[in-house]
Every structure is written in structure tokens, then in C-alpha cells.
Amino acid sequence: MQLQKAIIGKKVGMTQIFDETGKVIPVTVIEAGPCTVTQKKTVEKDGYASIQLGYADISEKKLTKPMKGHFAKAGVPARKYLKEFRIQDCDQYNVGDTVSADVFAEGDKVDIVGTSKGKGYAGVVKRWNARMQEHTHGVGPVHRSVGSMGANTDPSRVMPGKKMAGHLGAEQVTVQNLQVVKVDAESNMIAVRGAVPGPKGAIVYIKNTVKTNRVKNTQAQGVSSNPQKASARR
């Protein structure tokens, strides 16, 4: 499903705001944009339609020659972060246009993609929530180790995908169906209900959610999300 709107932002941090009834709402504040359209692809030329957004200024001396040529061809200032989005209506954008935080409104549901915090090298207990070994005589001092691999003469090896100790975190995470609580167009700030992956200052990509649209379409067609339950009711 194609997107209607998207933007690049930077995670500022978490705080809380109060609604009209006095309820506390935990929110993540994101500096969304302003982003510049640095490239536009069309179905006739590239086989699909999309726009490339650039975010955050960067000195040209830090760019490679191909990137300098890319920005020079588009006639736009250099940008540090680039991301391509397949927007449903790309005709409304042209190279050089600015996309700001006001592309979203209060009440919108969004999906946010970010990189989770890196936690370094971790054991199986922390990384995979494995059970510790018994604290009895003869077990220590390896209570949190992975233990036996369970490989006998056949297959005589550890199978690929075995949950073992290793690098934890620092991977792409998508949090779906978050609600936009507040939009400040003047300062390009968006407050989203809930937590967003990554540390403070991390780059995130905000897109309109697709899960809510699928649920609405399913309900409109009168189709149950669980066909077994639907057949049982019939």
C-alpha cells in the first residue's frame, strides 16, 4: 500500500502533556523537517513513482563527488540524510519543494521507523530471555551461560539460527499505529503518543500508518479478520 505522506525527523526526547480532561499523555517529541525534495522518480522513466527527501544541513566539503553532483543536478542545498518514499500522489511535489511538520495533523496515526539503542555484546539471558541454570552445587560459575547445544553424533554441529550470545540492539525497528497528539508547525515539532525507537538525537522516518486503513477496509467489506470465527458464527 502506497503512502499518503511521510517525513524525516530527529528524536528530541520524551515528556508528558495533559489533555482537556487532565489526563497525562506520555509523548515523544520529534523535530520533523523541514525536508527538501532532492529527487523525483516517475513511472515513465524509472518504473515507479517516488520522491527523495533530504534532511539536515551538511557542509559540502564532507560530501563525496557523486553526492555533490547529485545535489548540483537537483539545484538544492546539500542534505545530510536522504530517504526515498513511494508517495501515492507524487505529482503534488517538485524538486526543491519543502515538506514541513504540518503535513501531519493532530489525530493522525503514523508508523515510525528508527534504529534501536545499541546494548553491546549480551548473553542469552539478556538477549533472548533464556532461563538461567540452577544455582546448585556443581553448576557455577556459569549460571547465565548458554549451556548445552544439544548436538549429538547426528548432526554433529550447531544448527544455523541458534539463539546464542551476541550483539544486542542497533537494528531497525518499526513502531506502528502511533497517534499524533500535537503538531507545532512554527518550530517543526511533532508530539507522538508513546515511545519511539532510538536514543535522543536519533534519525526517524515518520509515515502514515497502513494498519488502520486495512482494518477499516476489512470492516467496510464486512469481512472478519478470523475466517474460522466467521465460519463458526455462520
N, C-alpha and C positions, 0 to 999 in steps of 0.2 A: 504494500500500500504506500503510495507516494505521500510526501509531507505537504502540509499547507504553509508552514512557517518554521524557521529554525534560526539559531544564532549561536555565536561563540561567546563564552563568558569566563570569568575568573571567580573562584570561590573566595569570598571575603571572610566568612565565618558564620557562626550560629548565634542566635539571640532569641528573644521571645517578644511577642506583641499580644495585645489584648483586643478581642473583638467587641462588638457593641453590647454584648451581654456580660462582659467582664471575664470571659474565659481566656485562659492562657493558651497561646498557639506557639509551639516551637517551630522556628523557621530558620532556613539557611539563606543568607544574603549573598546574592551573586551579582557581580558587575557585568552586565550583559551588553556587550558592544561598547561604543559603536563599531560596527564591522563594515568593511568596504567590499563591494563585489569586484573581485580581481579577475574573474574569468567566467564566461558563459558558454555552455555547450548546447548544441541543438541536435534534434533528431536527424535532420538532413545531412549534417556534417559529421557528427560523432556517433550517431545511432541511438542516442538517448539525450534527454534534456536535463540539465542541472546547472547550478551556479556554484562558484567557488567563493567563499568568504574569507577575508583576511582580518586578523585582529592583532592589536598592539603594535606600536611603532618599533622600528629597529633601524640601527644605523646601516647605511649601505655598505660600509667597509666590512661588515660582518657577513655579508651575503656572498654566495658563490656567483660565478659569472652566469651560469644558466638562470639563477633566480633573479639576478639583475636584469637580464634580458626579458624574463617573464613579466616583471613589473613595468619595464620600459615599454614593452609592446602594448600592455593594457593602459599605460598612461596614468597609473595610480601610484601613490606613495608605497614604499616598502612596508610589508607587514611581517610580523614575527611568526604568527600561527596561521596556517591555511587549512581549510576543511571544505570538502565538496558535499553539497546537499542536493538530492533529487527533489526539487520543489515541484509541486503539481502545476502551478501556473508560473513558469519561468519568464513568460513574456512581459510580466509587470516589472522585471528587473533588467537593468542595463549595466554594463561595465562602468564602474565609477560611482554607482549609487551607494548610499549609506543605509545600513539596516541598524535600527536602534532598538532599545528595550521596549518601546511602545508597540512593537509588533505583536507582543503578547498583552493580554488584559487580565484583570482580576477574575478569578474563577476558572481560567483555562487549566486543562490537565496536560501535563508535559512529561516526557521521558528525558532523563538527564544521564549522559554518558560521561564517565570520568575514570581516572586511574586511582585505584585504592592505595592506601598508605602501605609503604613497604615495611615489613617487620623483620627482614633479615632471615637468617637461617634458623629454622624452627624444627623441633622434634615432632613425632607423630601425635603426641598428646595434644599439643597446641595447634598443630596444623590440620589434623584430621579428627580431633576429638576422640582419639583412641583411649581405651581403658588402660590404666596403669596396672603393672604386675602386683602380685600380692606382697605385702610388707611382712614377709615371714622369713625364717632362718634359711639362708642359702640363696635368697633371691638378690639381695643387694650386692653392689650399689648400682643396679641397673633397673630401678623400678619404672623409669619413664622411657626405657629403650623400646625398640620395635619388637623385640622378641624373636621367636622362631619364624622363619619364612615359609615353612610347610612344604618345602620341595624335597621329595624323595628321589629314589633312583629314576623314576619317571615323574616329572620331566627333567629332573636334574638341573634345574635353573629357576631363576626368579622370573615370573611372567611379566611382560610389559604392562604398565599401568598400576603396579603395586604401590599402595599408599605408604610412602616412606618419608623420612625427614628430608627437608629441602627448603628452597626459598619460598617464603610466605608473603603474600600481598604483591603490590606493584603490578597489578593486572587490570585489564579493562573491566569495568563494572557498569551495568545499566540499571538505574532505579526507575521503575515505571509508574505512571499514573499519579504523579505528584501534583498538588494543586497550587496554582499561583495565588498567593494571598494578597500581595501588594506590588504595584509597579510604580516606580518613580522615574518618569521619562527624563526629567531635567538632569538627574545625576546618573542615569542609566543603571539603576539598581532594580533587581527583581527579588522579592522575598517568596520563597517556596516552602510550603509546609513539609517538615520532616528533614531527614538527613540526606546529604549528597556525598558520594564517594570522593576521597582525596583529602589532603591537608589544606590548610589555608594557603591561598595563592595558586591553587591547582587550576588548570585549564579544564573546563567542562563544555559539553555541547548540549544545548537545550533544543528539543524538538517537540512538536505537538504529539501527544500520545496516540497510538493506534489501537490500544486495548479497549478504550471506552467506545470508540467507533464500532469495533467488532461486536461488542455486547449490544449496542443499540441496534445494529443491523440485524443481529440474531433475534432480538426481541420483536423488532418490527415485522420480521418474516414469520414470527410465531414458531420458530424452531428451538427446541430445547437444547441446551449445551450438553446434556447427558442423554444420548439416544436410548439407553437401557431404561432409565426412569420414565422417559416419554412413552416407550412401548408398554411399560407396566401400567401406566395410567390409562392407556387405551384399552 
